[in-house]
Amino acid sequence: MALTFVTVKIINPANERKQARIRCMVDSGAVYSVVPKEILKRLGIKAHSQRTFTLANGEEVRRAVGDVAFEYAGERGASPVIFGEHGDSTLLGAVTLEALGLVLDPLRREIKPLPLVLGAMRQSR
């Protein structure tokens, strides 16, 4: 199976002058995105919590989590981000893709616009 990589911009929402471009593997099976903690700290991103995650081999690890703005292909969205430790892959996860209004086409391995549906309630008469 082919892997999909993209370069995204990450931005500190509290200080938009602090930004970086990073290359991520797109992993629509991962819930959150993972960015090396050194990059996040350099941008002034602070962790707001610690969470436990399960690795592919079943091992559990604790990681810090914060919030970042992501930009890709002219789209921007805010998303939680995991502070990656040594050995963690840099990933673009499902929550970030959805925040950007995007989805990974699993057959073509391409990023495409996510059909955004807004449910409207009909007024009863």
C-alpha angles and dihedrals in degrees: 000000000000122000123225121221127185136178113233134180117236119200134191102238090208093053113021092190087072106081141138138189116230136178114234136183108234108236111176088180091063114084099207132031120249123217124174109265091230090063093046092049091048088055091049095248111157126204116242097188148002121238136184118239131187118228123217090262092055095255116137122224134179119229136176116249129204139158129264138171113238127201126195133157092352094309126114132195141158119241143164114262132200117228099236119223128208108298096022116124119239102244140181105213136199097264091054093046090052092046087055091049090245138122135193114243098222095203100047094028090227130135110241136175113277113234101245113208122194114195114220123199116223116229112238117230 
